Amino acid sequence: MRALEVLQPDAVLIEGPPDADPLLPLLAHPNLRPPVALMVYSASDPARSCFYPFCDWSPEFQAIRWALANGRPVQFMDLPQTFVLKAENELVRNRPGVDALGELARAAGYPSGDAWWEDQVELRRDDTELFAAILLAMDAVRQEFDKLRPEDPYEALREAHMRKTMRAALKVHAHVAVVCGAFHAPALEQLKAFKVGQDNALLRGLKKEKVACTWVPWAASRLSLASGYGAGMQAPAWYQAIWESGQQENARIPLPENWLGQTARLLRAQGLEISSAHVIEGVRLAEALAALRGRSRVGLEELRQATRTVLLAGDGRAMGLIRQELEVGDALGAVPASVPTLPLQKDVEALIKKSSLIRATTPQGKELDLRTPKHKATSLMLYRLQRIGIGWGECQGSAGMGSFKEVWSLKWDPGYAVQIVASSTLGNTLQAAAAQALVRDAQALEHLGELAELVDQAILAELPTAALLQVLDDKAAVAADIQALMSALPPLAKLLRYGSVREAPTEQIRPVLERLFERVVVGLPGACVQVDATLAGVLVEHLDDCHAALVLMGRPEMQIDWAELLLGLQDAEEVHPLVRGRAARKRLEAEALTSTGLTTLAKQALNQVVEPLDAAFWLEGLLKGSGLVLVHQRALWEVLDRWLSELHPDSFIALLPMLRRSFSSFDMVTRQRMRIQLTQGPKEQKADPLDTERAAQVLSVLQHILTGTPHAG
Amino acid sequence: MSAPSTSRESAAPVQGVIRQHAEQAFRHELSALRDRDTRPKPAGWSMSPWGVRTYLVGGMLDDGTEISPKYIGDARIIEIAIATLATSRALLLQGVPGTGKSWVSEHLSAAISGDSTLLVQGTAGMDESALRYGWNYARLLADGPSRDAMVPSPVMRAMGAGKIARIEELTRIPSDVQDALITLLSEKTLPVSELGEEVQAVPGFNVIATANDRDKGVSELSSALLRRFNTVVLPTPATLEEEVRIVQQRVGAMHRAMEMPTEAPALEQIQRVVTVFRELRRGLTEDGQTKLKQPSGTLSTAEAIAVVEAGLVMSASFGDGKLSAEDLASALTGSVLRDPEQDQVPWSEYLKSVVRERAEWKDLYRACKRAL
């Protein structure tokens, strides 16, 4: 800014896409509030797009505003996106990664490029010789890089176009200011060193594509992500604070005090005891650190370290919160109503209007009756918005899949506007974008159970599930983890059985489910061998869920396979006893196991030859959840009784906690009945063999009492 | 500035002791740094903060004197510690056992005050006199309360001399005794109510305390006391290379001190010990491929150093003087199996699944199997 005031150029050139030149004047609009982003997208396919974020303190933004305020012509000079989007695949992909600033910073002993830049440029007040110095430094860096890295055709094209624009501008104006990334400066500064013809030849013959541009609101949290061009900014709010403190030359509160003061307020709001003395000592430490490191001003790194060392007493846990709330911040941009909107924005806008929902930032409740078309459409919209990351509505529950009522809780977040824009790369309409997001999410998900849940979500949003099911099927085919396979089975079975108010595509689901089921049947017995108790416990839970799902579906051919599987599990010696016990229980429930069969099994599992621990596991598997079987199966009761009474006392004590765990899962009534059975059961007193020695002692005492004569001996 | 004059010539070399103080062992480095130091010194410091930094993290002076690094790791942590002391704030070094808290504290004191001996070892049984002053009761009875009858604590002596007092294991000191530090740190005076006097601290006085954040049953610091400290947490070494360097340096020093007839410890052996410690500490192999059960011990760098030292003694006394897997195995097993019952499983699993699988570790596997 100061440089522009001094130079007073006739025209200003900005590193940015010339496609958006007509949109530049909008930056001076009073209703435009940074951060905003320039979005350039293919007119035929907005999913291919590119964002250029601008914030208050970005030099490009300030230079444009200066030029607009002072009536100087301003235009973008980078390679137009009309070429870039067309040739995206060949040019932009697989480019050599270069972190010039990072290299320079490391050479100067800074941890990262950001820290170096902050110290040398952003925090500096005296900037007269700064630009020349940057140019020198970058020149050196680039010479090194040009030696090391292969030729980058994309950068060459960009710089050729920049030079071309500069030449054209210089023909009209005497003084032209160029605002560009420091990296490009050496290639632009000596304009005469490059041949006009060579540059033109490079640019000739590039293919074009029709593009459209717009300004969209942006959020600080998005500035910190790498997107479009350039790297992400680590701490947007910090740079904003530097910029603001630079604006007020004699700021009342210096930056470190201000920053740590804000940190203290934030931490106090979290219930931490932070006094003013903490802030004072924090500032002193930060300043001493900066001095020790030879930095002219306190930077973000010193402030972070002072916060942790003084305010947080060494405890780094709150640093994440500080980063999120303070360094990134919640700044949200706004654009005037007159800017062109994106197709997806238009679509969502129209849908929200049709639903007559109000975008309130306080939680609201809403009940939807899916039999009315309007409510149905609203529900669909909310589910689809969820898919593109807009959790405006959260379905609090519908009474099962067959219900027509849905209760929603709604809470709008201003950041959703940005999210919609960002999602416009996915599609032109909400339906298309949500469908695209679904496929993207499906591919990212590793866990089959979660994938199956996603199928459920897709059906709720009435999005095509074919691709999703395909992904599920593919992943199931290569999945080695039996648990994952088993976790996907119940949700799919539920969908198939109940269908949905929204027409579940049962014909698509059935074959996927069948294949999944086959894999489970094949894989499960092997997966139950040589497992520890924890894993066996998990497997048993899955077994229960799958069993319930199969009963629910009621498909005979599957039932037969399942019954065989259970039989195999029940009898296989090598299978973990917990699973064996559970399989027996399930067979008993399905009336595939007779009372006699159970007694035989129990005799095998509960005897002195078997490791006591294994026996207890088997019992736990059999009894977990309900002990009624013990009450009804008299023979089982007796086997258990016998096993327990023959158990070695030490083993009994060792097993007691486990047995208690099994029995404590029974309900009151069952336990009551067991108690009755215990007290009233046949009293075949198995008396201990008489200990004649002890009996003799008692006898002699008895004799004394009864007869009054002292016993002998 | 010449060596500070104290009642005892603490910086003079002393022969025939097991372990020399930092200011004795690194006498040459300290005096070279003091001589070359042209930058401003805080009041009472024997060298500038930049000099202290160089002393701790190492470097080369312009006259060619090489300063060995005392702290290997993130130099920024040392900078925070120095900046804390330069702003006259008390410094609390925290960390799990064996991260070098006392080591850093000793060297900071040696560099700043030229004296690291004003030391209070915190124990559960200590009373206020260890932090304030006690009395020579014979004198007290004979002459009544007077300055001469007082027995000053290291803290009190540090106040009078403008030096750094070190308090080890601050959290072991009972809370009511800790409270004696509060006024001392904020007012920088020590009232002597019996005499109606006070001792005021001379510039240069400060306190470096260390505390262990792993121990259970310690006296937590009150927030009033904690507020008077800047807390720096010393992390466990970030990389394998860093940790190997630490072990190598410390073992090398010990090796010289004991005048052992062995060869310098093989880097390869140290690397293996450190790798075992790091992997078990993190519960993950260095290549990030295998999850491991973690034993109950802290498995600090200091313990790794002890293992290598023990191995050296073994090889010097019973072996061929060359550090082998055999020599290391028993110390390694002993230091991993802190709880013989509980740690048996993680250690056996680790041996079977990791050590055995590494082709060049076969000797270590066999040796450890035998030691079990």
HADDOCK unambig.tbl for C-alpha pairs under 7 A between the chains (distance, minus, plus):
assign (segid A and resid 284 and name CA) (segid B and resid 87 and name CA) 6.67 0.50 0.50
assign (segid A and resid 285 and name CA) (segid B and resid 83 and name CA) 6.01 0.50 0.50
assign (segid A and resid 285 and name CA) (segid B and resid 84 and name CA) 5.84 0.50 0.50
assign (segid A and resid 285 and name CA) (segid B and resid 87 and name CA) 6.66 0.50 0.50
assign (segid A and resid 288 and name CA) (segid B and resid 83 and name CA) 5.18 0.50 0.50
assign (segid A and resid 288 and name CA) (segid B and resid 87 and name CA) 6.91 0.50 0.50
assign (segid A and resid 289 and name CA) (segid B and resid 79 and name CA) 6.64 0.50 0.50
assign (segid A and resid 289 and name CA) (segid B and resid 80 and name CA) 6.38 0.50 0.50
assign (segid A and resid 289 and name CA) (segid B and resid 83 and name CA) 5.31 0.50 0.50
assign (segid A and resid 292 and name CA) (segid B and resid 49 and name CA) 6.77 0.50 0.50
assign (segid A and resid 292 and name CA) (segid B and resid 50 and name CA) 6.41 0.50 0.50
assign (segid A and resid 309 and name CA) (segid B and resid 230 and name CA) 5.38 0.50 0.50
assign (segid A and resid 309 and name CA) (segid B and resid 231 and name CA) 4.89 0.50 0.50
assign (segid A and resid 309 and name CA) (segid B and resid 232 and name CA) 5.71 0.50 0.50
assign (segid A and resid 310 and name CA) (segid B and resid 230 and name CA) 4.91 0.50 0.50
assign (segid A and resid 310 and name CA) (segid B and resid 231 and name CA) 6.39 0.50 0.50
assign (segid A and resid 313 and name CA) (segid B and resid 230 and name CA) 6.43 0.50 0.50
assign (segid A and resid 313 and name CA) (segid B and resid 231 and name CA) 4.90 0.50 0.50
assign (segid A and resid 314 and name CA) (segid B and resid 231 and name CA) 4.78 0.50 0.50
assign (segid A and resid 314 and name CA) (segid B and resid 232 and name CA) 5.42 0.50 0.50
assign (segid A and resid 314 and name CA) (segid B and resid 233 and name CA) 5.68 0.50 0.50
